[in-house]
Amino acid sequence: MWASLRNIGRNAESGGYRRYAWTGADADCRLWFRMQAEARGLDCEVDRNGNQWAWRGDPLAGDAVVTGSHLDSVPDGGAFDGPLGVVSSFAALDELRRRGVEFTRPLAIANFGDEEGARFGLACVGSRLAAGQLTAEAAHRLRDGDGVTLPQAMEAAGYDPDAIGPDPERLARIGAFVELHVEQGRALDLTGDPVGIASAIWPHGRWRFDFRGEANHAGTTRLADRRDPMLTYAETVLAARREAELAGALATFGKIAVEPNGVNAIPSLIRGWLDSRAADQDTLDTVVTGIERAAREYAERAGIDLDVVRESFTPVVEFQHALRDELGALLKDSATRDTGRDVPVLGTGAGHDAGILSASVPTAMLFVRNPTGISHSPAEYAAEDDCVAGVIALADVLEGLACR
């Protein structure tokens, strides 16, 4: 499966992946998913929001166990974030069939659309729509960097944008959702464990800072006469680092747009996007408030106009304790065979479809060790032995949930 998926959307120069929503690479990933499902005799369908489902058993029976993740990527992303969960889901089903288990609940593998938000700037669009956390009207207003709207992109890919919206009937049929994901950090590497269980997802959000100054000639305008928003933006980036360090949180300006974007021109507009995450809501509020306060002080001093817009926000997600504990119990025997320890339980600052769905469905997550701790990069990595351990762990969980 890795071999057949490896080259889809891969950039030859960077070695990273550019699998953006409703593009040719996305279509190829969707075809790959359907072919994997059909090769296993699963019934494959696409819901109203473009999410793919591969079913073993009756989708209408209810109390289904669902696993899976996503296949899209961030710009020049790694091979494991998302795809590891989908590949492992098919491999876990193969393992269950090898064991000859008898299923007592329907089982589905899902590929959620536009999880990374790389094209339209909002993460988890497919699962947000299904869960009613994103309205169709708001989704229709989303645009990519070239001005293409989400409806236009969906239509070009052969999907109906007028059909998108909440899907409570489908979610009501799911009794549990378990997402396997490569760890985006080094906690498991530090403990020496190949697999862990998620406890919670930190609250996190994205804020857009618009710094407006005055365009002018870079070669003729005195420094004293400039209203250069780039300087205010740069000071704000440094302030974000300081606020995050003081609070023990995370803050990143990772995307920027410049107008008029000329080498010999003083910018008129700097648009920067802040990503901030923390272990609790109060800490996150403190960090973002501190960054905005500093930005406004710098802007006022330099004669720069500033607008701050919160574009997305996800509150803390505590995965259902009963399901989380059940995963721990199901994995205890196999996990302690060699180590003598329980499967570690750890939090994460990264958002996932499982976090979005947790408001509607009992959800849980498994993490596979990432020895580098690097993610959203071509250097993202998980060793084959650890990936196999993840498959076995997922198979053990699915057997315990769907085959009793």
Long-range contacts (C-beta under 8 A, 24 or more apart in sequence): 1-36, 1-87, 1-90, 1-91, 2-79, 2-87, 4-32, 5-29, 5-32, 5-71, 5-83, 5-87, 6-79, 8-32, 9-73, 11-76, 14-76, 14-378, 15-76, 15-378, 16-73, 16-75, 16-76, 16-77, 16-78, 16-377, 16-378, 17-73, 17-76, 17-77, 17-78, 17-79, 17-378, 18-73, 18-75, 18-76, 18-77, 19-71, 19-72, 19-73, 19-77, 20-72, 20-73, 20-118, 20-119, 21-72, 21-113, 21-114, 21-118, 21-119, 21-120, 21-125, 21-153, 22-50, 22-114, 22-119, 22-150, 22-153, 22-154, 22-156, 22-157, 22-159, 23-119, 23-153, 23-157, 26-71, 26-72, 26-113, 26-157, 27-157, 29-71, 29-72, 29-111, 30-71, 30-111, 32-71, 33-71, 33-86, 33-111, 36-90, 37-90, 37-109, 40-90, 40-93, 40-94, 42-109, 46-159, 47-130, 47-167, 47-170, 48-163, 48-164, 48-165, 48-167, 49-113, 49-125, 49-126, 49-129, 49-130, 49-163, 49-164, 49-165, 49-167, 50-113, 50-114, 50-126, 50-154, 50-159, 50-164, 51-110, 51-111, 51-112, 51-113, 51-126, 51-127, 51-130, 52-110, 52-111, 52-113, 53-108, 53-109, 53-110, 54-108, 54-109, 54-110, 55-106, 55-107, 55-108, 56-93, 56-103, 56-106, 56-107, 56-108, 57-103, 57-105, 57-106, 57-107, 58-106, 59-106, 59-108, 59-173, 60-173, 61-105, 61-106, 61-173, 62-106, 62-172, 62-173, 62-175, 63-105, 63-106, 63-173, 63-175, 64-105, 64-106, 64-107, 64-108, 64-173, 64-174, 64-175, 65-105, 65-106, 65-107, 65-108, 65-174, 65-175, 65-176, 65-177, 65-178, 65-398, 65-401, 65-402, 66-107, 66-108, 66-109, 66-110, 66-174, 66-176, 66-177, 66-178, 66-361, 67-92, 67-107, 67-108, 67-109, 67-110, 67-177, 67-178, 67-179, 67-180, 67-394, 67-398, 68-108, 68-109, 68-110, 68-111, 68-112, 68-179, 69-110, 69-111, 69-112, 69-115, 69-179, 69-180, 69-181, 69-352, 69-353, 70-111, 70-112, 70-113, 70-115, 70-116, 70-126, 70-353, 71-111, 72-113, 72-114, 72-115, 72-116, 72-118, 73-116, 73-118, 74-116, 74-118, 74-376, 75-118, 76-377, 76-378, 77-116, 77-118, 77-376, 77-377, 77-378, 77-380, 78-182, 78-374, 78-375, 78-376, 78-377, 78-378, 78-379, 78-380, 78-381, 79-378, 79-380, 80-182, 80-368, 80-370, 80-375, 80-380, 80-381, 80-382, 81-116, 81-181, 81-182, 81-184, 81-375, 81-376, 81-380, 82-115, 82-116, 82-181, 84-180, 84-181, 84-182, 84-368, 84-382, 84-387, 84-390, 85-179, 85-180, 85-181, 86-111, 88-180, 88-368, 88-387, 88-390, 88-391, 88-394, 89-180, 89-394, 91-391, 92-391, 92-394, 92-395, 92-398, 93-395, 93-398, 95-391, 95-392, 95-395, 96-395, 96-398, 96-399, 96-403, 99-395, 99-399, 101-399, 101-403, 102-403, 103-402, 103-403, 104-402, 104-403, 104-404, 105-175, 105-401, 105-402, 105-403, 106-173, 106-402, 107-398, 107-402, 108-174, 110-177, 112-353, 115-352, 115-353, 117-312, 119-144, 119-145, 119-153, 120-144, 120-150, 121-206, 121-273, 121-311, 122-311, 122-312, 123-312, 123-351, 124-351, 124-352, 124-353, 124-355, 124-356, 125-150, 126-353, 127-353, 127-356, 127-357, 128-356, 129-164, 129-165, 129-166, 129-167, 130-166, 130-167, 130-170, 130-171, 130-357, 131-166, 131-167, 131-171, 131-356, 131-357, 131-359, 131-360, 132-165, 132-166, 132-168, 132-360, 133-356, 133-359, 135-165, 136-164, 136-165, 139-164, 168-360, 171-357, 171-360, 171-361, 174-361, 175-361, 175-362, 175-401, 176-323, 176-361, 176-362, 176-363, 176-364, 176-401, 177-354, 177-357, 177-361, 177-362, 177-363, 177-364, 178-327, 178-354, 178-363, 178-364, 178-365, 178-366, 178-394, 178-397, 178-398, 178-401, 179-352, 179-353, 179-354, 179-363, 179-364, 179-365, 179-366, 180-365, 180-366, 180-367, 180-368, 180-390, 180-393, 180-394, 181-352, 181-365, 181-366, 181-367, 181-368, 182-367, 182-368, 182-370, 182-375, 182-380, 182-382, 183-346, 183-348, 183-367, 183-368, 183-369, 183-370, 183-373, 184-348, 184-349, 184-350, 184-370, 184-373, 184-375, 184-376, 185-348, 185-349, 185-370, 185-373, 185-375, 186-370, 186-371, 186-372, 186-373, 187-344, 187-346, 188-344, 188-346, 188-367, 188-368, 188-369, 188-370, 189-369, 189-370, 189-371, 189-373, 191-344, 192-339, 193-335, 193-339, 193-341, 193-343, 193-344, 193-369, 194-368, 194-369, 194-385, 194-386, 194-389, 194-390, 195-331, 195-335, 195-343, 195-366, 195-367, 195-368, 195-369, 195-386, 195-389, 195-390, 195-393, 196-343, 196-344, 196-345, 196-346, 196-366, 196-367, 196-369, 197-324, 197-327, 197-328, 197-331, 197-343, 197-344, 197-345, 197-346, 197-364, 197-365, 197-366, 197-367, 198-319, 198-324, 198-345, 198-346, 198-347, 198-348, 198-354, 198-364, 198-365, 198-366, 198-367, 199-318, 199-319, 199-324, 199-345, 199-346, 199-347, 200-316, 200-317, 200-318, 200-319, 200-347, 200-348, 201-314, 201-316, 201-317, 201-319, 201-347, 201-348, 201-349, 201-350, 201-351, 201-352, 201-355, 202-277, 202-278, 202-279, 202-280, 202-284, 202-316, 202-347, 202-348, 202-349, 203-277, 203-278, 203-280, 203-281, 203-284, 203-313, 203-314, 203-315, 203-316, 204-275, 204-276, 204-277, 204-278, 204-284, 204-313, 204-314, 204-349, 204-351, 205-275, 205-276, 205-284, 205-288, 205-310, 205-311, 205-312, 205-313, 205-314, 206-273, 206-274, 206-275, 206-310, 206-311, 206-312, 206-313, 207-273, 207-274, 207-276, 207-288, 207-292, 207-308, 207-309, 207-310, 207-311, 208-271, 208-272, 208-273, 208-274, 208-308, 208-309, 208-311, 209-233, 209-236, 209-253, 209-271, 209-272, 209-273, 209-274, 209-292, 209-295, 209-306, 209-307, 209-308, 210-269, 210-270, 210-271, 210-306, 210-307, 210-308, 210-309, 211-236, 211-269, 211-270, 211-271, 211-272, 211-295, 211-299, 211-304, 211-305, 211-306, 212-268, 212-269, 212-304, 212-305, 212-306, 212-307, 213-266, 213-267, 213-268, 213-269, 213-270, 213-302, 213-303, 213-304, 213-305, 214-266, 214-268, 215-259, 215-260, 215-265, 215-266, 215-267, 215-268, 216-265, 216-266, 217-264, 217-265, 217-266, 218-262, 218-263, 218-264, 218-265, 218-266, 219-264, 221-266, 226-266, 227-266, 227-302, 227-303, 227-304, 228-266, 228-267, 228-302, 229-267, 229-268, 229-269, 229-270, 229-304, 230-258, 230-266, 230-267, 230-270, 231-302, 232-270, 232-295, 232-298, 232-299, 232-302, 232-304, 232-306, 233-270, 233-272, 235-294, 235-295, 235-298, 236-272, 236-291, 236-294, 236-295, 236-298, 237-272, 239-290, 239-291, 239-294, 239-295, 239-298, 240-274, 240-276, 240-291, 243-286, 243-287, 243-290, 243-291, 243-294, 244-276, 244-287, 246-290, 247-278, 247-283, 247-286, 247-287, 247-290, 248-278, 248-279, 248-283, 249-276, 249-277, 249-278, 249-279, 249-283, 249-284, 249-287, 250-275, 250-276, 250-277, 250-278, 250-349, 251-275, 251-276, 251-287, 251-288, 251-291, 252-276, 273-311, 277-349, 279-347, 280-316, 281-315, 281-316, 314-351, 314-355, 314-356, 317-355, 317-358, 318-358, 319-354, 319-358, 319-363, 319-364, 319-365, 320-358, 320-362, 320-363, 320-364, 322-362, 323-362, 323-363, 323-364, 324-364, 326-400, 326-401, 327-364, 327-366, 327-397, 330-396, 330-397, 330-399, 330-400, 330-401, 331-393, 331-396, 331-397, 334-392, 334-393, 334-396, 335-393, 343-393, 350-375, 364-397, 366-390, 366-393, 366-394, 366-397
